[in-house]
Amino acid sequence: PSECSSVVAMDLDNAARARLESRLLEMINTASHKELKSLKRVGDKAADAIIAYRSCNNPLKSLDELPLIGINRFNCNKFIADNLKDMASKGMHHHASGTGGVD
């Protein structure tokens, strides 16, 4: 069973998770080969596949579209979970505007 997503969500509220997912999606859509390889579970072949996909297609609109790049569903879940967990551990889920999330 795929428990990866629930492990990631353990310490994050929905807004924090959404911010991390948005940052991850932005990286997939814009990062260089070297930057892509800094992501968990991305080596040369995966970085090449992401860049090749981007050169011929519109940017991904959501992480649910990762299979379009050729990453199977199980690996997509692991990729997302591992990277969100890594980004959260680096404090990348905090509100970027400095308001602390209070509107």
C-alpha positions as CSV (number, residue, x, y, z in Angstrom):
1,P,0.0,0.0,0.0
2,S,1.2,3.5,-0.7
3,E,1.5,5.3,2.6
4,C,3.9,7.9,1.4
5,S,1.4,10.8,1.1
6,S,0.0,10.3,4.6
7,V,3.6,10.3,6.0
8,V,4.2,13.7,4.4
9,A,0.9,15.2,5.5
10,M,1.6,14.2,9.1
11,D,3.1,17.6,10.2
12,L,1.7,19.8,7.5
13,D,-1.6,21.6,7.2
14,N,-3.4,21.8,3.9
15,A,-2.0,25.3,3.1
16,A,1.6,24.3,3.8
17,R,1.2,21.2,1.7
18,A,-0.3,23.2,-1.1
19,R,2.6,25.6,-1.0
20,L,5.1,22.7,-1.2
21,E,3.3,21.1,-4.0
22,S,3.3,24.4,-5.9
23,R,7.0,24.8,-5.4
24,L,7.7,21.3,-6.6
25,L,5.5,21.8,-9.6
26,E,7.3,25.0,-10.4
27,M,10.7,23.2,-10.2
28,I,9.5,20.5,-12.5
29,N,8.3,23.1,-15.0
30,T,11.3,25.4,-14.9
31,A,14.4,23.9,-13.2
32,S,17.6,23.3,-15.0
33,H,19.0,19.7,-15.5
34,K,21.3,20.3,-12.4
35,E,18.4,21.7,-10.3
36,L,16.2,18.8,-11.3
37,K,18.9,16.3,-10.2
38,S,18.8,18.0,-6.7
39,L,15.3,16.6,-6.3
40,K,14.8,13.2,-4.6
41,R,14.5,10.3,-7.0
42,V,15.7,12.3,-10.0
43,G,18.9,11.2,-11.8
44,D,20.2,12.0,-15.3
45,K,17.5,9.9,-17.1
46,A,14.6,11.4,-15.2
47,A,16.0,15.0,-15.6
48,D,16.4,14.4,-19.3
49,A,12.8,13.0,-19.6
50,I,11.4,16.0,-17.8
51,I,13.3,18.5,-19.9
52,A,12.4,16.6,-23.1
53,Y,8.7,16.6,-22.1
54,R,8.9,20.4,-21.3
55,S,10.4,21.2,-24.7
56,C,7.5,19.7,-26.6
57,N,4.5,20.3,-24.3
58,N,2.9,22.9,-22.1
59,P,3.9,23.1,-18.5
60,L,2.3,20.6,-16.2
61,K,-0.7,22.0,-14.4
62,S,-0.6,19.7,-11.5
63,L,1.5,16.9,-10.0
64,D,-1.2,14.5,-11.1
65,E,0.1,14.9,-14.6
66,L,3.6,13.4,-13.8
67,P,2.6,10.2,-15.6
68,L,2.6,12.2,-18.8
69,I,6.4,12.4,-18.5
70,G,6.6,8.7,-18.2
71,I,6.8,8.2,-14.5
72,N,4.4,5.4,-13.4
73,R,1.9,6.0,-10.7
74,F,3.8,4.3,-7.8
75,N,6.9,6.2,-8.6
76,C,5.0,9.4,-8.9
77,N,3.6,8.9,-5.4
78,K,7.1,8.1,-4.0
79,F,8.6,11.1,-5.9
80,I,6.0,13.5,-4.6
81,A,6.2,12.2,-1.0
82,D,10.0,12.1,-0.8
83,N,10.3,15.6,-2.2
84,L,7.6,17.2,-0.1
85,K,9.1,15.6,3.0
86,D,12.5,16.9,2.0
87,M,11.2,20.4,1.3
88,A,9.3,20.5,4.5
89,S,12.4,19.5,6.5
90,K,14.2,22.5,4.9
91,G,11.4,24.8,6.0
92,M,10.2,25.5,2.4
93,H,6.5,25.3,3.5
94,H,6.4,28.6,5.4
95,H,4.3,31.5,4.1
96,A,6.4,33.4,1.6
97,S,4.9,36.8,2.1
98,G,6.0,37.0,5.7
99,T,2.4,37.4,7.0
100,G,2.6,34.0,8.7
101,G,-0.5,32.9,6.8
102,V,-2.8,35.4,8.6
103,D,-4.9,37.4,6.2
